[in-house]
Amino acid sequence: ITRIKRCGQIMGRAESDSLTAAQIFYPCMQCNDVFMLKSNITSLGMDQRKVNMLAREFAEPKNNVMGILDYITDKKTGKVRKPTILSHHMLGALDGDDKMSKSKPDSAIFMEDSESEVNRKIA
């Protein structure tokens, strides 16, 4: 639990804050995504670095329950290749705020935006 609490910053929490069960499970679920998506490389923002490190720490032969790590395990040696982490800074929002946000549609460009919407947002 202590190790997972260090990931609380992704939810705007300090390590010393009391966390609900959902807030404890959230970093675990993000970490699990790395393995369920069979990722060899993860590319996330700097704010997600602690979760990425949690995934690297989890990638050990003793944790290969139900074959979850088989895709990164060397069949001959049993050694697990830890996922590579590419951490980067967040992109600034189009409206000048700190970061893009789904809750402010004009601050970000979304995959489903039409060409005219993209042009309007960056004009």
Backbone bond lengths (Angstrom), bond angles and torsions (degrees), N, CA, C in turn:
res aa  C-N    CA-C-N  psi(-1)  N-CA   C-N-CA  omega(-1)  CA-C   N-CA-C  phi
1 I - - - 1.457 - - 1.532 110.09 -
2 T 1.318 116.80 -42.13 1.467 120.26 -179.19 1.519 110.77 -58.26
3 R 1.332 117.15 -43.17 1.466 120.86 179.85 1.525 110.82 -63.76
4 I 1.297 117.07 -40.60 1.465 121.03 -179.76 1.527 110.55 -68.56
5 K 1.322 118.05 -36.27 1.464 121.75 179.75 1.524 111.55 -61.97
6 R 1.335 117.00 -26.49 1.470 119.62 178.00 1.524 111.27 -67.87
7 C 1.317 117.36 -15.82 1.472 121.87 178.37 1.530 111.45 -87.46
8 G 1.314 118.50 -0.10 1.462 122.76 -174.91 1.502 115.08 -60.06
9 Q 1.325 118.21 -20.05 1.464 120.42 -178.32 1.523 111.96 -62.09
10 I 1.341 118.01 -23.58 1.462 119.55 179.16 1.519 111.35 -66.71
11 M 1.331 116.41 -16.97 1.464 121.00 178.60 1.524 110.76 -110.20
12 G 1.330 116.52 13.07 1.459 120.39 -179.21 1.513 113.27 74.68
13 R 1.321 116.77 25.14 1.462 121.99 -179.49 1.520 110.36 -110.56
14 A 1.322 115.68 151.26 1.462 120.94 173.92 1.524 108.90 -90.95
15 E 1.319 115.84 157.18 1.462 120.76 -179.54 1.527 111.51 -58.30
16 S 1.333 116.55 -29.52 1.466 120.72 -177.39 1.534 113.31 -84.47
17 D 1.327 118.19 -9.68 1.468 121.40 -179.47 1.530 111.05 -67.34
18 S 1.325 115.75 149.17 1.466 120.30 170.83 1.523 107.20 -75.06
19 L 1.334 116.58 136.56 1.461 120.51 -177.66 1.523 110.70 -118.69
20 T 1.314 115.79 145.62 1.457 120.56 173.92 1.530 107.94 -78.10
21 A 1.309 116.57 168.42 1.467 120.43 177.86 1.528 110.26 -59.04
22 A 1.332 117.40 -40.73 1.470 120.89 179.75 1.526 111.11 -61.33
23 Q 1.336 117.01 -38.57 1.461 120.57 179.95 1.522 111.99 -71.59
24 I 1.316 117.33 -24.23 1.466 120.87 175.44 1.528 109.59 -79.19
25 F 1.334 116.95 -39.68 1.464 120.30 -179.37 1.525 112.99 -71.21
26 Y 1.327 117.94 -28.69 1.465 121.30 -175.28 1.533 112.77 -55.77
27 P 1.339 120.42 -51.87 1.475 118.83 177.53 1.529 112.44 -61.92
28 C 1.331 116.96 -34.25 1.472 120.46 178.22 1.517 110.49 -64.07
29 M 1.328 116.68 -40.36 1.460 120.30 179.77 1.522 110.96 -68.46
30 Q 1.337 117.24 -38.31 1.463 119.79 176.97 1.521 110.43 -65.18
31 C 1.316 116.52 -41.83 1.461 122.03 177.20 1.526 109.75 -61.36
32 N 1.319 116.84 -42.90 1.452 122.02 -179.87 1.534 111.49 -61.51
33 D 1.335 117.32 -33.93 1.465 120.69 179.03 1.522 111.97 -55.74
34 V 1.324 117.04 -37.62 1.462 121.09 179.82 1.521 109.93 -56.12
35 F 1.317 116.67 -42.20 1.462 121.25 -175.58 1.530 112.44 -85.46
36 M 1.325 117.51 -36.02 1.460 119.55 179.03 1.526 111.15 -67.98
37 L 1.341 116.71 -32.27 1.462 121.03 177.54 1.528 111.72 -85.73
38 K 1.344 115.99 0.56 1.467 122.82 -179.94 1.523 111.98 53.75
39 S 1.334 114.76 47.57 1.459 121.07 -177.94 1.519 111.44 -82.84
40 N 1.321 115.76 132.06 1.465 121.43 170.73 1.518 109.87 -93.32
41 I 1.334 115.81 -26.32 1.466 122.50 -179.40 1.523 107.69 -131.80
42 T 1.322 116.37 135.02 1.461 120.40 174.13 1.517 108.28 -117.77
43 S 1.297 116.66 137.86 1.461 122.42 179.46 1.515 107.59 -126.92
44 L 1.314 114.97 102.32 1.462 120.69 -178.96 1.520 109.68 -136.48
45 G 1.314 115.89 169.42 1.455 121.05 179.53 1.521 112.68 -67.89
46 M 1.322 115.20 162.30 1.466 121.40 179.67 1.524 111.05 -57.34
47 D 1.333 116.80 -30.52 1.459 119.92 -179.50 1.527 112.13 -68.27
48 Q 1.329 117.83 -14.93 1.463 122.47 178.94 1.528 112.53 -99.63
49 R 1.313 117.26 2.88 1.470 121.71 -174.17 1.538 112.64 -57.13
50 K 1.320 117.29 -40.63 1.473 119.04 -177.74 1.525 111.74 -65.29
51 V 1.326 117.22 -34.59 1.463 119.75 176.41 1.524 109.97 -69.07
52 N 1.336 116.59 -40.77 1.466 119.68 176.51 1.524 111.32 -60.81
53 M 1.311 116.69 -40.33 1.466 120.61 178.62 1.530 110.48 -66.58
54 L 1.329 116.88 -35.97 1.462 121.25 175.87 1.535 109.32 -60.79
55 A 1.323 117.03 -41.66 1.473 120.70 178.10 1.529 110.25 -63.27
56 R 1.325 117.87 -41.89 1.473 120.52 178.58 1.526 110.79 -64.01
57 E 1.333 116.73 -39.98 1.465 120.11 178.97 1.525 111.36 -66.48
58 F 1.324 116.69 -34.20 1.467 121.05 179.94 1.526 111.94 -69.90
59 A 1.326 117.13 -28.72 1.472 122.10 -174.36 1.533 110.80 -71.70
60 E 1.312 115.48 74.75 1.465 123.70 178.69 1.528 107.98 -131.64
61 P 1.333 117.48 147.37 1.472 119.96 -179.32 1.536 113.76 -51.95
62 K 1.328 117.48 -36.70 1.477 119.98 -177.94 1.528 112.47 -64.93
63 N 1.344 117.19 -19.38 1.465 121.47 -178.91 1.527 113.05 -97.15
64 N 1.314 117.65 7.00 1.462 120.37 -177.98 1.532 110.50 -80.20
65 V 1.319 114.63 65.26 1.460 122.06 -179.32 1.526 108.63 -80.13
66 M 1.306 117.29 131.89 1.464 123.99 178.41 1.534 112.39 55.16
67 G 1.327 117.29 27.56 1.459 121.45 174.74 1.515 115.55 74.85
68 I 1.338 117.80 16.33 1.469 120.98 -176.79 1.530 112.43 -59.02
69 L 1.342 117.29 -28.11 1.462 120.98 -178.40 1.531 113.24 -104.87
70 D 1.309 117.75 9.05 1.470 120.85 -177.76 1.527 112.26 -55.65
71 Y 1.324 117.56 -36.62 1.463 120.41 -175.61 1.532 112.94 -68.02
72 I 1.327 118.50 -18.39 1.467 121.25 177.95 1.528 111.94 -116.76
73 T 1.319 117.02 13.96 1.464 121.91 -179.73 1.526 110.25 -102.17
74 D 1.321 116.01 128.11 1.468 121.41 175.54 1.527 108.08 -70.12
75 K 1.311 117.20 122.29 1.470 121.97 -174.89 1.528 112.34 -65.24
76 K 1.324 117.47 -31.36 1.468 120.50 -177.99 1.526 111.87 -79.33
77 T 1.325 117.10 -46.02 1.468 120.83 -173.34 1.520 113.34 -96.85
78 G 1.344 117.48 -21.53 1.457 120.96 -176.33 1.520 112.54 80.00
79 K 1.345 116.77 1.16 1.462 120.89 -179.51 1.531 110.05 -73.81
80 V 1.311 115.66 137.78 1.458 121.87 -179.88 1.529 108.92 -97.17
81 R 1.337 116.14 126.65 1.473 121.50 175.49 1.524 108.06 -84.14
82 K 1.294 116.63 115.86 1.460 120.86 -177.77 1.534 110.38 -68.94
83 P 1.335 117.66 145.48 1.470 119.97 178.03 1.532 110.83 -60.52
84 T 1.318 116.09 141.37 1.461 122.13 175.74 1.522 108.16 -80.77
85 I 1.332 115.93 138.19 1.464 120.99 -178.16 1.522 110.10 -111.71
86 L 1.322 116.03 126.10 1.459 122.13 171.76 1.519 106.61 -113.58
87 S 1.327 116.38 106.56 1.462 120.80 -179.43 1.521 109.16 -102.39
88 H 1.309 116.42 139.94 1.462 120.59 -178.76 1.522 109.49 -142.74
89 H 1.312 115.28 160.55 1.460 120.48 178.71 1.524 109.79 -73.86
90 M 1.302 115.64 153.14 1.458 121.76 179.33 1.530 109.52 -66.92
91 L 1.323 116.08 148.32 1.452 120.72 173.48 1.519 108.86 -78.90
92 G 1.302 115.32 139.37 1.455 119.22 178.09 1.517 110.62 -68.28
93 A 1.312 115.86 152.72 1.462 120.82 -179.82 1.522 110.18 -72.58
94 L 1.311 116.34 152.92 1.458 121.57 179.56 1.525 112.00 -65.95
95 D 1.332 117.06 -23.73 1.465 120.62 -178.44 1.525 112.58 -93.49
96 G 1.333 117.30 8.43 1.456 121.12 176.79 1.515 114.98 93.44
97 D 1.333 118.28 -6.66 1.464 120.89 177.24 1.529 110.10 -70.84
98 D 1.327 116.43 178.12 1.457 121.62 -176.33 1.518 114.02 -62.04
99 K 1.341 117.49 -46.08 1.462 119.38 -176.86 1.516 110.98 -147.56
100 M 1.322 114.91 160.93 1.449 120.60 176.73 1.517 109.70 -66.56
101 S 1.331 116.89 149.86 1.457 120.59 -176.20 1.525 110.71 -144.92
102 K 1.340 116.11 135.79 1.468 120.26 175.94 1.519 111.16 -64.84
103 S 1.339 116.27 -29.00 1.465 119.02 -177.54 1.531 112.26 -75.90
104 K 1.327 117.51 -11.24 1.472 122.25 176.35 1.529 107.33 -125.91
105 P 1.322 116.96 84.27 1.465 121.72 -172.03 1.525 115.38 -53.73
106 D 1.335 118.70 -30.24 1.460 119.32 -179.65 1.524 113.08 -80.03
107 S 1.328 117.53 -2.96 1.467 120.61 179.50 1.517 112.46 -91.12
108 A 1.350 116.85 -5.97 1.466 119.95 -173.61 1.521 111.06 -143.16
109 I 1.330 115.03 159.41 1.455 121.59 172.70 1.516 106.98 -105.97
110 F 1.315 116.39 126.14 1.455 122.07 -177.19 1.530 110.51 -105.47
111 M 1.316 116.21 154.93 1.459 121.82 -178.54 1.531 111.47 -56.93
112 E 1.324 117.05 -34.42 1.462 120.26 -176.74 1.527 113.52 -88.42
113 D 1.334 118.20 0.29 1.466 121.11 178.15 1.526 110.03 -63.86
114 S 1.320 115.19 138.20 1.471 119.87 176.33 1.530 108.92 -75.57
115 E 1.318 115.79 166.72 1.469 120.19 178.92 1.525 110.77 -59.38
116 S 1.347 116.44 -39.57 1.468 119.15 -179.87 1.533 111.42 -67.09
117 E 1.347 116.99 -36.37 1.479 119.67 177.53 1.533 110.33 -65.46
118 V 1.313 117.07 -42.92 1.471 120.80 179.14 1.518 109.64 -61.60
119 N 1.329 116.69 -46.97 1.456 120.26 179.93 1.530 111.97 -60.87
120 R 1.340 116.90 -40.17 1.466 120.72 177.87 1.524 110.82 -63.74
121 K 1.336 117.34 -42.48 1.466 121.58 -176.55 1.515 112.80 -68.39
122 I 1.312 117.64 -33.05 1.480 119.13 -177.29 1.512 113.29 -96.77
123 A 1.343 117.12 -2.04 1.466 120.74 -179.46 1.500 111.46 -70.50
